[in-house]
Amino acid sequence: MDNLHGRITRKNAGDSLEDLTKKGHLTCKEYGKCKVYTLNQDKFPPTNPEELAELDETVEIKKSKLNGITDKLKAL
């Protein structure tokens, strides 16, 4: 962590992350000296399969559009 241009010190950031972990908002995994904080996914409602299928379809459509645009750009 950097000092965020003097606004938040490394110690304050670490203390805040530890506090959020204790409150259950974050999950902390330690790998040796390294700590990785992630948002606690249990706080969100589960996503239904139909929504996921729609999102997957949208991603595929956008990927194909991107590939077409990339091909046109290469041709230029």
Secondary structure, 3 states (H helix, E strand, C coil): CCCHHHCCCHHHHHHHHHHHHHHCCEEEEEECCEEEEEECHHHCCCCCHHHHHHHHHHHHHHHHHHHHHHHHHHHC
